[in-house]
Amino acid sequence: MTMDMAGIINQLVTLFLIMAVGYIANKTGLLTDELSRGFSKLVLCVTMPALLLSSVINVKSDKSTLDILALLGITLIVYAILIAVGFLMPVILRAKPQQVGVYRFMTIFTNAGFMGFPVITAIYGEEALFYAMLFQLPFNILVHSLGAWLVAGKNARFTLRQLLLNPGSLAAVAAVIIYLLQIPFPTVIEGTVDLVGQITTPASMLIIGATLGAMPIKQMFNKFRLYPFALLTNVLLPLALFCLLRLFVTDQTMLQVAVVIVAMPVATTSTMLCHRYGGDADTASAGVFLTTALSVATIPLVVWLMQLFA
């Protein structure tokens, strides 16, 4: 198992620089708050579902059904742990009432797709993308249901139908069906979906940067609860998960992909969902900014420690 540390750092720095472009675009009036909110809806409803679908359209895998079920089982265990820790996190940090849902969201949902896919490719090669893609499927169902409910807080006015029948959740279910049944698609459809999906990562980072641009610089750094939060979620939680999962997961690639996904920064979706449902977008954006900046050092550290004790 080879590890391209330079590739990891390059991917992380690139995404951070795109965020900086969004910040400058907001400061110069090119990417206003209103435009950011509209852009967020476009990402959530169009480009993000396309990204998920593009990861399974016409993809052939030599993985057995047993392999797939094993990874899905690990994924469910990981998310059960993250949800449990997420509900404890505001208590540990003594978060303000209006920030409780955002801290829970930021603990549970990491940047598994936008950053996870390129970083995992850089570390473990293209064959590991299959594991990352399967890990992303429950993420998309949960983030648009549980995640939306968490960030909305007291503003939540959802029916079960609204939580489950949305573009993100429907795309996740469709992706599972397409993959399991190996449904073929014409090349032109595959190319269109892939191209639209590619918009997601840069658009998301631009939105985060623009949201940060609308905040006073002092406000980006004075949210002191985010510092212990970042230490817990970027380093301690993934390492604890590694120690637990290695007791029964023998496939090292499967194990380390799961841990690296948990070690990713806060999901950029947090800010976009806050914009859409009236959550605390300032805390979410500052959380994305801080954990993304620190991830340039923390992800290589977590990977190195896993390699050391594997």
Secondary structure, DSSP 8 states (H G I E B T S, - for coil): ----HHHHHHHHHHHHHHHHHHHHHHHTTSS-HHHHHHHHHHIIIIIHHHHHHHTTTT------HHHHHHHHHHHHHHHHHHHHHHHHHHHHHT--GGGHHHHHHHHH-B-TTTTHHHHHHHHH-GGGHHHHHHHHHHHHHHIIIIIHHHHHGGG----HHHHHSSHHHHHHHHHHHHHHHT----HHHHHHHHHHHTTHHHHHHHHHHHHHHTS-HHHHH--TTHHHHHHIIIIIHHHHHHHHHTTT---HHHHHHHHHHHTS-B-THHHHHHHHHT--HHHHHHHHHHHHHHHHHHHHHHHHHHHHH-
